[in-house]
Amino acid sequence: MTERRKYRVIQWATGNIGSRALRSVIEHPEMELVGLWVSSDGKVGKDAGELAGLDQVTGIHATNAASDLIALDADCVLYMRQGTDWDELTAILASGKNVVTTRGDFHHPAMIAPENRARVEEACRKGQTSIYSTGSSPGFVTEALTIPLLSLARRHDLITIDEYADVSSRNSPDMLFKIMGFGEPVGPYDQRRAEHLKGDFGSSLSQIGEAIGLPVDEIDAFGEVSATRETLQIAAGTVMAGTVGAMRTTITCKHQGRPVLRFRANWYVTTDITDAGWNLRDSGWRIRTEGDTPVLVDIHFPVPEEDYAAFTPGLTAHRPVNAIAAVCAAEPGIRTTVDLPQIVPVFA
């Protein structure tokens, strides 16, 4: 049996998703962790095993010195920091390291700001490297799963992806209350939140629209909120009765005025809301295709409630880790789910 190669990997950031990816790299049979970047001064110098939550000493210590990591010999960087630092990212690519990222800037190259796209493409050319953006949503459900479902049809009308996410077990007060707006008085939806999702999900769906011959020429985004009927005690704090207990954001991509791809984010801390017509269900996805061969797919997560907070990071972190081999083998440039081969995980 031919011995498989090992990919030398740098993990870039150790937040909720990054720390799970870090753990996956350490445990992966075909990967070797060679570097670790952190944003927090408090993490600098700590062993990667500790930051990954493992009872294991790896000998790889965290640093916030990007230049030191860029000088390392590595095959790939798992880029999972908050925000895209274009100077840093292009330096990584130009240094000869491929990048797999959960940043949503790269799902559809045509929608990247021209100056940034040119910089990234030049860095890829110089380093003979590629960059790919993926995750669970957007990524898996909007691209990797959408493609085989649409392959059953010869006439396509519309695909609607409903995402259901119960965030009541997430102990992140700043995110839930200050950023997302749970527990606020019910009023007009903050359109800025819809515009934020429009960028990531609109570009991901636009990649598919172009691939299937229905290029997207218009993207609509709007949101709605609904009140909880009862006062709730969730992991992040208290949500008073009559305040925002659920929100729904709809991103619709159109081709020549006709909706062809739609994503609906149903995020909530309770299903007992004033708008019963939302038909909230347990966390997961529902995908409905409409055309000459309509399909309805329901995906649920059979995980006990007490294990849910530990389970969810893997949904986003594991696919980028599994994509490393394909991205390292790809042609230089900004790669997409459409042009990469199917992502196949290796477990042993």
Protein Blocks (a to p, Z undefined) as FASTA:
>chain_A
ZZddddddddedjafklmmmmmmmmmpmkbccfbdcdfbfklgopafklmnopacdehia
cdfbfklmmmpccfbdcdfbehjafklmmmmmmnopacddfbfklmpmmlgcfklmmmmm
mmmmmnopadddddjbgcjlmmmmmmmmmmmpcbdfbdcddddddfklpccfklmmmmno
poiacddddfklmmmmmmmmmmmmmmmmmmnopacfbdcddddddddfbdcddfkbccde
hiafbdcddddddeehiafbdcdddddfbfbdfblmnopaceddddddddjbdcdddddd
dddfklmmmmmmmmmmmmmmmmmmmmmmpccdjddfklpccddddfZZ
